Amino acid sequence: MMDVAALLDQARAKGVMIATAESCTGGMVAAAITDIAGSSAVFDRGFVTYTNAAKMQMLAVQSTTLDAHGAVSEPVAREMATGALAHSDADIAVSITGIAGPGGSEHKPEGRVCFGLATGDAIQTSTVEFGARGRAQVRQAACDHALTLVQQAILSSLPDN
């Protein structure tokens, strides 16, 4: 499990602020960060955008992207992360959109989660197949993975301030 206090210490040492854009995790990443005293020094804000309308209104995700790829897709994760960065004072934004379950489809199975990570001009996306391990476990695994992505960005992508 991620040592969130260490992640926040690393962010503080680098002088970076973090934002989150979450769908299937419903704010779990923001909660994990803000559970730590002093997190306000490095956590700017979190967006919980569970519906497509919320993604469009709060993060400027394009309806054409949603129509073409669906909410659970790397293009939507990319737009969520860039939208969170644009609508915050953060240096790093992580996004999560996926199918926690139960359910899913042949094309988008339970446990598929797409991530976006935006740092300034750099944007990365990825998809992780966590499998049909149950809603709570998929959500926790997605939260932990997002925190790991943020930590990697803090340690490798951003220069010391």
C-alpha positions, 0 to 999 in steps of 0.5 A: 500500500502507498505511503501517502505521507511520504508522497506528500513529503516528496511533493512538499520538497519539490514544491508541487501542488496536486489535483485529482479528477476521479470517476469510479473512485468517487474521491478516494484519491483525494480522501487518501491525500487529505487524510494526512495532516498538512496535505493542504500544502500540496493538495489543491483540489479534487474533482469527482465527475461521476457522470459524463455531464460532470466531466464536460462541465467541470473538466471540459471533456469534449462530448465528441470524445465521450461519443467516440470512445466512451467514458472509460477510455484513455482519451477521456482520461487524458481530457480529465487530467488536462481539464483538472490541471487547467481548472486548478493551481496544480502542477500535477493532475491525475485522473481515473475513469473505469468500471469498478463493477459489478458488471461491464461488457465484452468490450469494457470488462469489470476492472478496466480502469483508465488513468491520465497524468498531466504535468505541465505540457506532458500528458500520459495515459494508461489502462490497467485491467484489475479484473473482476475482483469486486467493486471495493477491491477495484476501487482501492487498487485504482486509488493506489495506482493513481497515487503511485503515478503521482509519486512517480511524477513527483520523483522523476518528471518535475525538477526541484523547485 
